[in-house]
Structure formats: C-alpha cells, structure tokens
Amino acid sequence: MIDDLIQLAKLASLGLALMLPLANPLTSMTLLLSLGQHIPYQERKRQITQAAFYVVGIMMVTYYAGAWIMHTFGISIPGLRIAGGLIVASIGFSMVLPSSGKNPSEADVADAHASRQVPNIAFVPLAMPGTAGPGTIAMIISGATSADAAMAMGFPPWVLAATPIVVFSLLGLLFWVCLRSAGRIVAVIGQGGVEAISRVMGFLLVCMAVQFVINGVLEIVQQYGAG
C-alpha cells in the first residue's frame, strides 16, 4: 500500500510538472488584475472560488470524455498532437512576445461597469481560456490516451484512476491560491516580475509545442511505414 502511494505521488508530481507551465495560473492572475479591478472585493472572492471549480470541472470532463469526443469527430492522436502543438505554440509566442493591443474582454468589462452591472469573469476568461484553455485541453486528451501505456508499465489501476483527480484538484487549488493572492504577489515581485515569469513560461510552452508536433509527425511516419 505504501508503495502504491509512492507511485501515486510520483505520477501526480509528474502530471503537475507537465501541466503547470501549460495551465499557468499567472495568466489568469494577470487577467483578474486587469479585468477585475472594478468588481467589489467580496464579489471578486466569490468569482475566484467559482472559477477554481470551473477549472477542475473542465479538466475532469476533458479527461474522461475527450477520447469519446475524438472518436465522434474522427480525430486521430497524431492530428491531436500536431493541432495541440500549434495551439500551444501560439499561446507560448503570445506570452514570450506579448502584443501591446488591448484585451477585447476589457471593453466588455468597461461597458458593464458603465451600466452599473457587475461582470462575471469566472468562466470566461479566468477558467477558459485563462487556465483551462485549448492547449491544456489538448494535452489532457493526449495524456488520457496514454493511460494504457502507463498500465503496461506496472502502475496499479487505482493509482492511474486517482492520479488525474489529484492533479486537477491540485491545479484548481493552486489556481485559487494564485488568484486570491494576486494583489500580494504583484506587490512583492512587481509587474515586471509577473511579465518575466510569464515569458519564461511562454518559452517552455513553445518548446513543449515543438515536441508535440515532432511526436505527431513521427507517429504518422511510423503508421505509414508499418502500412
């Protein structure tokens, strides 16, 4: 039992390390600072908690229903890897080389504020695409299709079943902590520090995206070579 728990901790740590640069709660934290400045403090806290549940829910649905969705729309694993790689590369480049343009969502928030309405930014853009964006979804589906390979490596079935729940819950908790501490984090590291960390994360995403595309192309070559 202790060995199984150790294996669970190893798999959860690996999953968290792979997902963290892609989910990147700092992106949602930046969105919160820019879009939530006109939202009352108590309402902002409520929306942060709501967004954390959205993040976990999106990831869970993607993990367990992603393969069915792929089968329904006739999407292959290599196609998913290449498409996901392109999406992740786009997100990474936008973080490494941020545009100076205004976020379109800011106009919606400004209009809502002008009409004395409190905007709800919990689902869009904090949960999606802030943290559980297209790149994150693509990687989760890709990881779900690798569960059989992990079982062949000798991991117990219950460990494989519990790992995604643990990883997604930890990501949701980290998301909640980052957003609740957004003001304090910026006060400590400054806006320049947030931008520097975001660019480093973006570079890691670009590297991961290139590897996604390479893996997808190699799988296609192997399939046609075997055929």
N, CA and C of each residue as an Amber inpcrd file, in Angstrom:
protein
   681
   0.8290000  -1.2080000   0.0000000   0.0000000   0.0000000   0.0000000
   0.8640000   1.2590000   0.0000000   1.9360000   1.2260000   0.7940000
   2.8320000   2.3870000   0.8450000   3.4970000   2.5830000  -0.5090000
   3.8730000   1.4550000  -1.1630000   4.4860000   1.5590000  -2.4910000
   3.5180000   2.1730000  -3.4950000   2.2380000   1.8040000  -3.3780000
   1.2390000   2.3740000  -4.2890000   1.0970000   3.8770000  -4.0670000
   1.1220000   4.2930000  -2.8070000   1.0250000   5.7210000  -2.5060000
   2.2380000   6.4850000  -3.0380000   3.4000000   5.8500000  -2.9550000
   4.6090000   6.4790000  -3.5040000   4.4830000   6.6360000  -5.0140000
   3.9620000   5.5910000  -5.6770000   3.7600000   5.6720000  -7.1190000
   2.7320000   6.7460000  -7.4740000   1.6820000   6.8530000  -6.6450000
   0.6820000   7.8990000  -6.8630000   1.3090000   9.2820000  -6.7410000
   2.1570000   9.4630000  -5.7370000   2.8220000  10.7550000  -5.5470000
   3.7430000  11.0720000  -6.7170000   4.4470000  10.0500000  -7.2230000
   5.3380000  10.2710000  -8.3610000   4.5650000  10.6590000  -9.6080000
   3.4800000   9.9210000  -9.8840000   2.6860000  10.2290000 -11.0730000
   2.0200000  11.5970000 -10.9540000   1.5070000  11.9120000  -9.7550000
   0.8630000  13.2100000  -9.5550000   1.8700000  14.3440000  -9.7040000
   3.0780000  14.1380000  -9.1810000   4.1140000  15.1630000  -9.3130000
   4.4930000  15.3660000 -10.7780000   4.6180000  14.2670000 -11.5180000
   4.9390000  14.3620000 -12.9350000   3.8330000  15.0720000 -13.7050000
   2.5830000  14.6830000 -13.4230000   1.4620000  15.3230000 -14.0970000
   1.3730000  16.8030000 -13.7850000   1.6180000  17.1570000 -12.5260000
   1.5780000  18.5670000 -12.1380000   2.6950000  19.3490000 -12.8170000
   3.8840000  18.7420000 -12.9020000   5.0110000  19.4180000 -13.5500000
   4.7530000  19.6350000 -15.0380000   4.0730000  18.6880000 -15.6850000
   3.7760000  18.8230000 -17.1020000   2.6460000  19.8140000 -17.3660000
   1.6710000  19.8510000 -16.4660000   0.5020000  20.6880000 -16.6870000
   0.7070000  22.1350000 -16.2540000   1.5630000  22.3430000 -15.2770000
   1.6870000  23.6780000 -14.6950000   2.1330000  24.7290000 -15.7070000
   3.1880000  24.4800000 -16.5210000   3.5590000  25.5230000 -17.4900000
   2.4530000  25.8010000 -18.4970000   1.6350000  24.7880000 -18.8010000
   0.5770000  24.9640000 -19.7840000  -0.6370000  25.6560000 -19.1750000
  -1.0570000  25.2130000 -17.9880000  -2.1950000  25.8530000 -17.3280000
  -1.8450000  27.2670000 -16.8840000  -0.6620000  27.4460000 -16.2780000
  -0.1070000  28.7550000 -15.9390000  -1.1290000  29.6690000 -15.2460000
  -1.3870000  29.4750000 -13.9560000  -2.3260000  30.3510000 -13.2400000
  -1.9360000  31.8260000 -13.2810000  -0.6700000  32.1380000 -13.5700000
  -0.2680000  33.5410000 -13.6540000  -1.0100000  34.2690000 -14.7660000
  -1.3650000  33.5350000 -15.8320000  -2.1330000  34.1610000 -16.9090000
  -3.4850000  34.6270000 -16.4030000  -4.1780000  33.7530000 -15.6670000
  -5.4780000  34.1290000 -15.1090000  -5.3200000  35.2140000 -14.0530000
  -4.2040000  35.1820000 -13.3060000  -3.9670000  36.2210000 -12.3140000
  -3.8380000  37.5900000 -12.9800000  -3.1290000  37.6280000 -14.1180000
  -2.9990000  38.8800000 -14.8540000  -4.3540000  39.3490000 -15.3810000
  -5.1600000  38.4000000 -15.8820000  -6.4990000  38.7570000 -16.3470000
  -7.3460000  39.3090000 -15.2140000  -7.2330000  38.6900000 -14.0450000
  -8.0030000  39.1620000 -12.8950000  -7.6030000  40.5800000 -12.5170000
  -6.3100000  40.8730000 -12.5080000  -5.8450000  42.2050000 -12.1320000
  -6.3120000  43.2700000 -13.1190000  -6.3980000  42.8980000 -14.4030000
  -6.7830000  43.8810000 -15.4090000  -8.2940000  44.0060000 -15.5740000
  -9.0240000  42.8870000 -15.4100000 -10.4610000  42.8980000 -15.6570000
 -11.2960000  42.9860000 -14.3910000 -10.7150000  42.6270000 -13.2440000
 -11.4990000  42.5910000 -12.0180000 -11.3150000  43.7830000 -11.1090000
 -10.6560000  44.8250000 -11.6100000 -10.3900000  45.9690000 -10.7310000
 -11.6550000  46.7320000 -10.3640000 -12.7150000  46.6260000 -11.1680000
 -13.9590000  47.3270000 -10.8740000 -14.9790000  46.4330000 -10.1570000
 -14.5990000  45.1900000  -9.8760000 -15.5060000  44.2660000  -9.2050000
 -15.3160000  44.3990000  -7.7000000 -16.4030000  44.5150000  -6.9330000
 -16.2710000  44.6120000  -5.4710000 -15.4980000  43.4290000  -4.8870000
 -14.8210000  43.6670000  -3.7740000 -13.9110000  42.6850000  -3.1950000
 -14.6020000  41.3640000  -2.8870000 -15.7520000  41.3940000  -2.2230000
 -16.4540000  40.1650000  -1.8560000 -16.9300000  39.4110000  -3.0940000
 -17.4210000  40.1460000  -4.0920000 -17.8550000  39.5030000  -5.3240000
 -16.6740000  38.9100000  -6.0700000 -15.5270000  39.5770000  -6.0150000
 -14.3320000  39.0570000  -6.6700000 -13.8910000  37.7490000  -6.0180000
 -13.9540000  37.6890000  -4.6870000 -13.6030000  36.4450000  -3.9880000
 -14.5420000  35.3220000  -4.3920000 -15.8340000  35.6270000  -4.5230000
 -16.7990000  34.6010000  -4.9060000 -16.5140000  34.0950000  -6.3150000
 -16.1910000  34.9850000  -7.2130000 -15.9210000  34.5840000  -8.5910000
 -14.6200000  33.7910000  -8.7010000 -13.6420000  34.1010000  -7.8590000
 -12.3900000  33.3340000  -7.8640000 -12.6540000  31.8920000  -7.4560000
 -13.4480000  31.6980000  -6.3990000 -13.7970000  30.3390000  -5.9700000
 -14.5980000  29.6200000  -7.0420000 -15.5150000  30.3300000  -7.6600000
 -16.3180000  29.7510000  -8.7390000 -15.4300000  29.3410000  -9.9080000
 -14.4720000  30.1810000 -10.2490000 -13.5740000  29.8860000 -11.3660000
 -12.7150000  28.6580000 -11.0770000 -12.3030000  28.4810000  -9.8120000
 -11.4920000  27.3120000  -9.4500000 -12.2720000  26.0200000  -9.6740000
 -13.5580000  26.0160000  -9.3310000 -14.3850000  24.8330000  -9.5790000
 -14.5780000  24.6170000 -11.0820000 -14.7040000  25.6950000 -11.8270000
 -14.8260000  25.5720000 -13.2790000 -13.5870000  24.9130000 -13.8720000
 -12.4060000  25.3320000 -13.4080000 -11.1560000  24.7870000 -13.9300000
 -11.0960000  23.2750000 -13.7060000 -11.3700000  22.8470000 -12.4840000
 -11.3370000  21.4130000 -12.1750000 -12.3830000  20.6640000 -12.9910000
 -13.5800000  21.2330000 -13.1050000 -14.6480000  20.5830000 -13.8570000
 -14.3070000  20.4270000 -15.3310000 -13.7570000  21.4750000 -15.9360000
 -13.3860000  21.4130000 -17.3550000 -12.3410000  20.3270000 -17.5830000
 -11.3370000  20.2720000 -16.6970000 -10.2740000  19.2810000 -16.8590000
 -10.7970000  17.8640000 -16.6690000 -11.6800000  17.6630000 -15.7060000
 -12.2210000  16.3200000 -15.4650000 -13.0600000  15.8480000 -16.6560000
 -13.9300000  16.7130000 -17.1530000 -14.7690000  16.3430000 -18.2960000
 -13.8980000  16.0460000 -19.5120000 -12.8570000  16.8660000 -19.7120000
 -11.9620000  16.6550000 -20.8460000 -11.2480000  15.3190000 -20.7410000
 -10.7840000  14.9710000 -19.5400000 -10.0250000  13.7230000 -19.3730000
 -10.8960000  12.4950000 -19.6310000 -12.1180000  12.5030000 -19.0980000
 -12.9410000  11.2970000 -19.1820000 -13.7820000  11.2310000 -20.4580000
 -14.0850000  12.3700000 -21.0730000 -14.9130000  12.3610000 -22.2800000
 -14.1330000  12.7240000 -23.5280000 -12.8520000  13.0630000 -23.3770000
 -12.0730000  13.5070000 -24.5260000 -11.9330000  12.4540000 -25.6090000
 -11.6680000  11.2060000 -25.2070000 -11.4990000  10.1250000 -26.1960000
 -12.7930000   9.9020000 -26.9740000 -13.9260000   9.9600000 -26.2810000
 -15.2190000   9.7940000 -26.9630000 -15.4460000  10.9080000 -27.9690000
 -15.0970000  12.1330000 -27.5830000 -15.2570000  13.2660000 -28.4990000
 -14.3680000  13.0860000 -29.7260000 -13.1340000  12.6180000 -29.5050000
 -12.2290000  12.3830000 -30.6310000 -12.7840000  11.3230000 -31.5680000
 -13.3150000  10.2560000 -30.9950000 -13.8770000   9.1830000 -31.8220000
 -15.0890000   9.6920000 -32.5980000 -15.9110000  10.5100000 -31.9650000
 -17.1140000  11.0200000 -32.6200000 -16.7700000  11.8840000 -33.8240000
 -15.7570000  12.7070000 -33.6980000 -15.3930000  13.6220000 -34.7790000
 -14.2710000  13.0840000 -35.6630000 -13.8480000  11.8350000 -35.4190000
 -12.8450000  11.2130000 -36.2690000 -11.4760000  11.8630000 -36.1830000
 -11.0660000  12.2710000 -34.9840000  -9.7720000  12.9290000 -34.7930000
  -8.7580000  11.8800000 -34.3500000  -7.6130000  11.8210000 -35.0110000
  -6.5720000  10.8560000 -34.6710000  -5.6300000  11.4360000 -33.6260000
  -4.8820000  10.5600000 -32.9820000  -3.9180000  11.0080000 -31.9720000
  -2.8230000  11.8800000 -32.5930000  -2.2250000  11.4780000 -33.7260000
  -1.2310000  12.3700000 -34.3300000  -1.8080000  13.7330000 -34.6970000
  -3.0420000  13.7280000 -35.2130000  -3.6750000  15.0010000 -35.5440000
  -3.8860000  15.8620000 -34.3120000  -4.2860000  15.1990000 -33.2110000
  -4.4700000  15.9280000 -31.9610000  -3.1500000  16.5100000 -31.4720000
  -2.0850000  15.7320000 -31.5530000  -0.7820000  16.2050000 -31.0700000
  -0.2990000  17.4000000 -31.8980000  -0.4370000  17.3030000 -33.2140000
   0.0280000  18.3960000 -34.0660000  -0.8290000  19.6440000 -33.8640000
  -2.1590000  19.4730000 -33.8440000  -3.0430000  20.6240000 -33.6320000
  -2.8100000  21.2310000 -32.2560000  -2.6820000  20.3630000 -31.2470000
  -2.4130000  20.8660000 -29.9040000  -1.0790000  21.5830000 -29.8280000
  -0.0660000  21.0530000 -30.5510000   1.2340000  21.7030000 -30.5710000
   1.1580000  23.0920000 -31.1740000   0.3860000  23.2350000 -32.2590000
   0.2500000  24.5450000 -32.8910000  -0.4650000  25.5300000 -31.9600000
  -1.4830000  25.0330000 -31.2520000  -2.2040000  25.8970000 -30.3230000
  -1.2950000  26.3230000 -29.1750000  -0.5620000  25.3470000 -28.6240000
   0.3380000  25.6510000 -27.5170000   1.4270000  26.6140000 -27.9690000
   1.9350000  26.4330000 -29.2010000   2.9500000  27.3460000 -29.7190000
   2.4060000  28.7560000 -29.8320000   1.1610000  28.8770000 -30.2740000
   0.5550000  30.2060000 -30.3870000   0.4500000  30.8800000 -29.0220000
   0.0260000  30.0960000 -28.0100000  -0.0710000  30.6500000 -26.6580000
   1.3090000  31.0240000 -26.1420000   2.2950000  30.1520000 -26.3750000
   3.6480000  30.4270000 -25.9050000   4.2350000  31.6690000 -26.5360000
   4.0650000  31.8160000 -27.8640000   4.5980000  33.0050000 -28.5340000
   3.9070000  34.2710000 -28.0410000   2.6050000  34.1850000 -27.7510000
   1.8930000  35.3610000 -27.2420000   2.3860000  35.7590000 -25.8610000
   2.9190000  34.7650000 -25.1010000   3.4580000  35.0760000 -23.7760000
   4.8940000  35.5890000 -23.8650000   5.6650000  35.0270000 -24.8060000
   7.0470000  35.4800000 -24.9630000   7.1020000  36.8470000 -25.6200000
   6.2330000  37.0510000 -26.6100000   6.1900000  38.3170000 -27.3370000
   4.7910000  38.9020000 -27.2080000   4.4330000  39.4210000 -26.0300000
   3.0690000  39.9290000 -25.8170000   2.7900000  41.1330000 -26.6970000
   1.5670000  41.1730000 -27.2220000   1.1680000  42.3170000 -28.0360000
   0.7790000  43.4710000 -27.1320000   0.8790000  44.6510000 -27.6660000
   0.5400000  45.8530000 -26.8910000  -0.9110000  46.2380000 -27.0310000
  -1.6530000  45.4020000 -27.8030000  -3.0570000  45.7290000 -28.0000000
  -3.8760000  45.4780000 -26.7550000  -5.0280000  46.0680000 -26.7020000
  -5.9190000  45.9520000 -25.5490000  -6.7020000  44.6590000 -25.6330000
  -6.8230000  43.9800000 -24.5250000  -7.5880000  42.7420000 -24.4830000
  -9.0460000  43.0440000 -24.8120000  -9.6480000  42.3370000 -25.7910000
 -11.0250000  42.6300000 -26.1510000 -11.9870000  42.5270000 -24.9820000
 -11.6650000  41.6690000 -24.0250000 -12.5780000  41.4950000 -22.8990000
 -12.6490000  42.7460000 -22.0310000 -11.6340000  43.5820000 -22.0650000
 -11.6370000  44.7760000 -21.2430000 -12.7680000  45.7160000 -21.6400000
 -13.0880000  45.7510000 -22.9400000 -14.1650000  46.6170000 -23.3870000
 -15.4940000  46.1560000 -22.8050000 -15.7010000  44.8210000 -22.7510000
 -16.9360000  44.3000000 -22.1760000 -17.0380000  44.6480000 -20.7010000
 -15.9250000  44.5270000 -19.9830000 -15.9340000  44.8560000 -18.5660000
 -16.2080000  46.3480000 -18.3600000 -15.6080000  47.1790000 -19.2070000
 -15.8200000  48.6170000 -19.0820000 -17.2770000  48.9840000 -19.3570000
 -17.8750000  48.3400000 -20.3810000 -19.2770000  48.6220000 -20.6790000
 -20.1820000  48.1880000 -19.5320000 -19.8850000  47.0280000 -18.9550000
 -20.6970000  46.5420000 -17.8280000 -20.5620000  47.4710000 -16.6360000
 -19.3460000  47.9670000 -16.4100000 -19.1490000  48.8870000 -15.2940000
 -19.8980000  50.1870000 -15.5240000 -19.8900000  50.6400000 -16.7740000
 -20.5770000  51.9000000 -17.0760000 -22.0730000  51.7730000 -16.8610000
 -22.6150000  50.6000000 -17.1040000 -24.0540000  50.3970000 -16.9070000
 -24.3710000  49.9060000 -15.4980000 -23.3730000  50.0070000 -14.5840000
 -23.5590000  49.6500000 -13.1760000 -23.8820000  48.1730000 -12.9930000
 -23.3940000  47.3250000 -13.8550000 -23.5470000  45.8930000 -13.7110000
 -22.1990000  45.2900000 -13.3400000 -22.2490000  44.2690000 -12.4900000
 -21.0180000  43.5920000 -12.0880000 -20.7650000  42.4360000 -13.0480000
 -19.6810000  42.4760000 -13.8320000 -19.4140000  41.3920000 -14.7900000
 -18.9860000  40.1180000 -14.0740000 -19.3510000  38.9880000 -14.6480000
 -18.9080000  37.6950000 -14.1260000 -17.8200000  37.1760000 -15.0500000
 -16.5940000  37.1510000 -14.5510000 -15.4480000  36.7250000 -15.3540000
 -14.9250000  35.3640000 -14.8860000 -15.7390000  34.6310000 -14.1180000
 -15.2730000  33.3690000 -13.5400000 -14.9940000  32.3260000 -14.6200000
 -15.9720000  32.1110000 -15.5140000 -15.7870000  31.0830000 -16.5390000
 -14.9320000  31.6010000 -17.6930000 -15.3460000  32.7280000 -18.2580000
 -14.5890000  33.3990000 -19.3210000 -14.2310000  34.7980000 -18.8190000
 -12.9660000  35.1740000 -18.7720000 -11.8190000  34.4420000 -19.3130000
 -10.9520000  33.7470000 -18.2660000 -11.3350000  33.7650000 -16.9460000
 -10.4300000  33.2290000 -15.9260000 -10.2190000  31.7210000 -16.0840000
 -11.3380000  30.9500000 -16.1080000 -11.2020000  29.4940000 -16.2210000
 -10.8210000  29.0870000 -17.6430000 -11.5470000  29.6020000 -18.6120000
 -11.2890000  29.2920000 -20.0280000 -11.3450000  30.5850000 -20.8260000
 -10.3100000  30.9580000 -21.5410000  -9.0940000  30.1960000 -21.8130000
  -7.9320000  30.5180000 -20.8860000  -8.1790000  31.2630000 -19.7880000
  -7.0740000  31.6700000 -18.9300000  -6.2220000  30.5240000 -18.4350000
  -6.8540000  29.4910000 -17.8670000  -6.1100000  28.3410000 -17.3520000
  -6.4520000  27.0590000 -18.1110000  -7.7210000  26.7200000 -18.2060000
  -8.1400000  25.5200000 -18.9410000  -8.4200000  25.8960000 -20.3860000
  -7.3700000  26.3080000 -21.0950000  -7.5070000  26.7340000 -22.4710000
  -7.3760000  25.5940000 -23.4580000  -7.3680000  25.9000000 -24.7560000
  -7.2720000  24.8450000 -25.7750000  -6.0180000  23.9950000 -25.6430000
  -4.8850000  24.6270000 -25.3280000  -3.6550000  23.8590000 -25.1740000
  -3.7240000  22.8800000 -24.0230000  -4.2750000  23.3360000 -22.9000000
  -4.4410000  22.4620000 -21.7430000  -5.3640000  21.2980000 -22.0660000
  -6.4580000  21.5840000 -22.7520000  -7.4140000  20.5460000 -23.1200000
  -6.7650000  19.5180000 -24.0450000  -5.9940000  20.0030000 -25.0230000
  -5.3350000  19.0850000 -25.9560000  -4.3590000  18.1720000 -25.2240000
  -3.6280000  18.7270000 -24.2590000  -2.6540000  17.9090000 -23.5330000
  -3.3520000  16.8930000 -22.6310000  -4.4800000  17.2630000 -22.0250000
  -5.2090000  16.3310000 -21.1670000  -5.7370000  15.1570000 -21.9780000
  -6.3080000  15.4410000 -23.1560000  -6.8110000  14.3610000 -24.0040000
  -5.6700000  13.4520000 -24.4360000  -4.5490000  14.0690000 -24.7960000
  -3.3900000  13.2740000 -25.1960000  -2.8990000  12.4020000 -24.0490000
  -2.9020000  12.9510000 -22.8250000  -2.4780000  12.1780000 -21.6670000
  -3.4330000  11.0470000 -21.3440000  -4.7320000  11.2880000 -21.5500000
  -5.7220000  10.2480000 -21.2690000  -5.5400000   9.0520000 -22.1860000
  -5.1260000   9.3060000 -23.4180000  -4.9250000   8.2010000 -24.3580000
  -3.6630000   7.4040000 -24.0490000  -2.8160000   7.9170000 -23.1550000
  -1.5800000   7.2180000 -22.7780000  -1.7410000   6.3900000 -21.5140000
  -2.9650000   6.3000000 -20.9920000  -3.1820000   5.5800000 -19.7370000
  -2.8730000   4.0990000 -19.8880000  -3.1840000   3.5280000 -21.0570000
  -2.9040000   2.1020000 -21.2660000  -1.4050000   1.8210000 -21.2280000
  -0.6350000   2.7470000 -21.7930000   0.8220000   2.5650000 -21.7700000
   1.3480000   2.6170000 -20.3450000   0.7620000   3.5190000 -19.5260000
   1.1810000   3.6080000 -18.1300000   0.8120000   2.3410000 -17.3600000
  -0.3390000   1.7420000 -17.6980000  -0.7390000   0.4970000 -17.0340000
   0.2140000  -0.6370000 -17.4130000   0.6830000  -0.5970000 -18.6610000
   1.6270000  -1.6280000 -19.0970000   2.9630000  -1.5130000 -18.3720000
   3.2480000  -0.3320000 -17.8090000   4.4960000  -0.1320000 -17.0720000
   4.4030000  -0.6520000 -15.6400000   3.2360000  -1.1690000 -15.2550000
   3.1100000  -1.7940000 -13.9490000   2.4370000  -0.9530000 -12.8810000
   1.8670000   0.1940000 -13.2450000   1.1700000   1.0050000 -12.2540000
  -0.1840000   0.3750000 -11.9240000  -0.5660000   0.3330000 -10.6540000
  -1.8690000  -0.2330000 -10.2820000  -3.0110000   0.5710000 -10.8960000
  -4.1040000  -0.0960000 -11.2460000  -5.2380000   0.6150000 -11.8720000
  -5.7860000   1.7390000 -11.0090000  -5.8570000   1.5390000  -9.6660000
  -6.4320000   2.5890000  -8.8320000  -5.5260000   3.8150000  -8.7800000
  -4.2240000   3.6140000  -8.9180000  -3.2950000   4.7510000  -8.9570000
  -3.5280000   5.5700000 -10.2180000  -3.6820000   4.8870000 -11.3530000
  -3.9490000   5.5880000 -12.6060000  -5.2970000   6.3020000 -12.5710000
  -6.2760000   5.7080000 -11.8640000  -7.5940000   6.3430000 -11.7790000
  -7.5690000   7.5600000 -10.8570000  -6.7590000   7.5030000  -9.7970000
  -6.7330000   8.5990000  -8.8240000  -5.8290000   9.7430000  -9.2520000
  -4.8300000   9.4720000 -10.0870000  -3.8460000  10.4980000 -10.4470000
  -4.4710000  11.7220000 -11.1000000  -5.3290000  11.5790000 -12.1270000
  -5.8990000  12.7900000 -12.7240000  -6.7320000  13.5990000 -11.7470000
  -7.4520000  12.9320000 -10.8450000  -8.2550000  13.6560000  -9.8590000
  -7.3500000  14.4710000  -8.9470000  -6.2410000  13.8570000  -8.5040000
  -5.2960000  14.5630000  -7.6310000  -4.6550000  15.7360000  -8.3600000
  -4.2040000  15.4980000  -9.5970000  -3.5230000  16.5550000 -10.3550000
  -4.4640000  17.7230000 -10.6320000  -5.6770000  17.4300000 -11.0980000
  -6.6160000  18.5070000 -11.4220000  -7.0440000  19.2640000 -10.1690000
  -7.2030000  18.5380000  -9.0530000  -7.5720000  19.2060000  -7.8010000
  -6.4470000  20.1220000  -7.3130000  -5.1900000  19.6470000  -7.4360000
  -4.0550000  20.4850000  -7.0410000  -3.9360000  21.7130000  -7.9370000
  -4.1760000  21.5410000  -9.2380000  -4.1460000  22.6860000 -10.1400000
  -5.2500000  23.6820000  -9.8040000  -6.4350000  23.1690000  -9.4800000
  -7.5210000  24.0590000  -9.0760000  -7.2040000  24.7980000  -7.7900000
  -6.5700000  24.0920000  -6.8320000  -6.1820000  24.7360000  -5.5730000
  -5.1150000  25.8020000  -5.8150000  -4.1290000  25.4750000  -6.6490000
  -3.0840000  26.4440000  -6.9670000  -3.6560000  27.6490000  -7.6960000
  -4.5840000  27.4060000  -8.5960000  -5.2810000  28.4780000  -9.2970000
  -5.9790000  29.4010000  -8.3020000  -6.6830000  28.8060000  -7.3370000
  -7.4150000  29.5830000  -6.3320000  -6.4540000  30.4030000  -5.4680000
  -5.3560000  29.7740000  -5.0400000  -4.3810000  30.4760000  -4.1920000
  -3.7550000  31.6440000  -4.9510000  -3.3750000  31.4230000  -6.2170000
  -2.7430000  32.4890000  -7.0010000  -3.6880000  33.6710000  -7.1830000
  -4.9370000  33.3770000  -7.4970000  -5.8790000  34.4770000  -7.7290000
  -6.2350000  35.2020000  -6.4320000  -6.3620000  34.4570000  -5.3290000
  -6.6350000  35.1160000  -4.0550000  -5.4390000  35.9530000  -3.5970000
  -4.2340000  35.5650000  -4.0130000  -3.0290000  36.2810000  -3.6020000
  -2.5030000  37.2020000  -4.6970000  -3.3300000  37.4880000  -5.7050000
  -2.8530000  38.2520000  -6.8580000  -2.2710000  39.5950000  -6.4440000
  -3.0020000  40.3180000  -5.6130000  -2.5220000  41.6340000  -5.1980000
  -1.2110000  41.5600000  -4.4330000  -1.0870000  40.5850000  -3.5380000
   0.1400000  40.4440000  -2.7470000   1.3160000  40.0180000  -3.6250000
   1.0560000  39.1010000  -4.5780000   2.1390000  38.6270000  -5.4450000
   2.7060000  39.7820000  -6.2690000   1.8250000  40.5980000  -6.8320000
   2.2850000  41.7310000  -7.6360000   3.0260000  42.7320000  -6.7690000
   2.5640000  42.9080000  -5.5330000   3.2430000  43.8510000  -4.6390000
   4.6560000  43.3830000  -4.3010000   4.8640000  42.0610000  -4.2560000
   6.1810000  41.5230000  -3.8990000   7.1240000  41.5080000  -5.0980000
   6.6770000  40.9290000  -6.2170000   7.5660000  40.7670000  -7.3650000
   7.4140000  41.8780000  -8.3920000   6.3550000  42.6680000  -8.2650000
   6.1560000  43.7540000  -9.2050000   5.5980000  43.2770000 -10.5340000
   5.0590000  44.2190000 -11.3060000   4.5080000  43.8820000 -12.6070000
   5.5850000  43.3340000 -13.5320000   6.8180000  43.8600000 -13.4020000
   7.9210000  43.3590000 -14.2210000   8.2400000  41.9140000 -13.9160000
   8.1470000  41.5230000 -12.6380000   8.3820000  40.1330000 -12.2640000
   7.3370000  39.2030000 -12.8410000   6.0740000  39.6390000 -12.8280000
   5.0000000  38.8340000 -13.4140000   5.2420000  38.6280000 -14.9060000
   5.6440000  39.7060000 -15.5880000   5.8950000  39.6010000 -17.0230000
   7.0890000  38.6920000 -17.3070000   8.1330000  38.7730000 -16.4570000
   9.3130000  37.9230000 -16.6630000   8.9520000  36.4500000 -16.5010000
   8.1920000  36.1160000 -15.4480000   7.7860000  34.7270000 -15.2250000
   6.9010000  34.2530000 -16.3710000   6.0070000  35.1200000 -16.8280000
   5.1220000  34.7520000 -17.9210000   5.9100000  34.4440000 -19.1900000
   6.9860000  35.1910000 -19.4350000   7.7830000  34.9520000 -20.6440000
   8.5780000  33.6470000 -20.5360000   9.0550000  33.3460000 -19.3430000
   9.7490000  32.0700000 -19.1580000   8.7850000  30.9120000 -19.3910000
   7.5790000  31.0270000 -18.8300000   6.5590000  30.0060000 -19.0510000
   6.2440000  29.8840000 -20.5340000   6.1770000  31.0220000 -21.2260000
   5.8930000  31.0070000 -22.6520000   6.9590000  30.2670000 -23.4400000
   8.2250000  30.4720000 -23.0670000   9.3190000  29.7610000 -23.7470000
   9.2030000  28.2540000 -23.5380000   8.8530000  27.8490000 -22.3150000
   8.6700000  26.4180000 -22.0460000   7.5180000  25.8560000 -22.8760000
   6.4600000  26.6420000 -23.0440000   5.3330000  26.1860000 -23.8470000
   5.7380000  25.9990000 -25.3040000   6.5320000  26.9210000 -25.8350000
   6.9820000  26.7890000 -27.2280000   7.8080000  25.5180000 -27.3950000
   8.6930000  25.2450000 -26.4380000   9.4960000  24.0190000 -26.5010000
   8.6090000  22.7770000 -26.4570000   7.6160000  22.7800000 -25.5730000
   6.6920000  21.6470000 -25.4920000   5.9050000  21.5030000 -26.7840000
   5.4990000  22.6390000 -27.3810000   4.7150000  22.5990000 -28.6150000
   5.5150000  21.9760000 -29.7460000   6.7950000  22.3430000 -29.8640000
   7.6460000  21.7690000 -30.9010000   7.7440000  20.2520000 -30.7150000
   7.8640000  19.8130000 -29.4680000   7.9370000  18.3720000 -29.1990000
   6.6230000  17.6900000 -29.5400000   5.4930000  18.3460000 -29.2740000
   4.1940000  17.7870000 -29.6490000   4.1440000  17.5230000 -31.1520000
   4.5480000  18.5220000 -31.9360000   4.4960000  18.3940000 -33.3940000
   5.4440000  17.2970000 -33.8640000   6.6450000  17.2410000 -33.2910000
   7.6060000  16.1990000 -33.6590000   7.0250000  14.8160000 -33.3830000
   6.4170000  14.6460000 -32.1950000   5.8280000  13.3460000 -31.8510000
   4.6990000  12.9760000 -32.8090000   3.8730000  13.9590000 -33.1460000
   2.7730000  13.6940000 -34.0650000   3.2630000  13.2830000 -35.4430000
   4.2800000  13.9860000 -35.9580000   4.8290000  13.6540000 -37.2710000
   5.4700000  12.2630000 -37.2480000   6.2030000  11.9540000 -36.1760000
   6.8330000  10.6340000 -36.0720000   5.7910000   9.5230000 -36.0340000
   4.6710000   9.7590000 -35.3400000   3.6150000   8.7490000 -35.3000000
   3.0190000   8.5320000 -36.6850000   2.8460000   9.6090000 -37.4460000
   2.3150000   9.4700000 -38.8000000   3.2820000   8.6770000 -39.6750000
   4.5740000   8.9950000 -39.5580000   5.5840000   8.2870000 -40.3520000
   5.6050000   6.8060000 -39.9780000   5.5010000   6.5010000 -38.6910000
   5.5070000   5.1110000 -38.2580000   4.2620000   4.3710000 -38.7570000
   3.1090000   5.0520000 -38.7430000   1.8760000   4.4040000 -39.2220000
   1.9570000   4.0840000 -40.7040000   2.4290000   5.0600000 -41.4900000
   2.5370000   4.8120000 -42.9330000   3.6620000   3.8250000 -43.2410000
   4.7400000   3.8750000 -42.4150000   5.8250000   2.9290000 -42.6300000
   5.4110000   1.5010000 -42.3450000   4.5830000   1.3370000 -41.2770000
   4.1020000  -0.0050000 -40.9260000   3.0910000  -0.5080000 -41.9540000
   2.3590000   0.4770000 -42.5600000   1.3710000   0.0760000 -43.5510000
   2.0290000  -0.3010000 -44.8650000
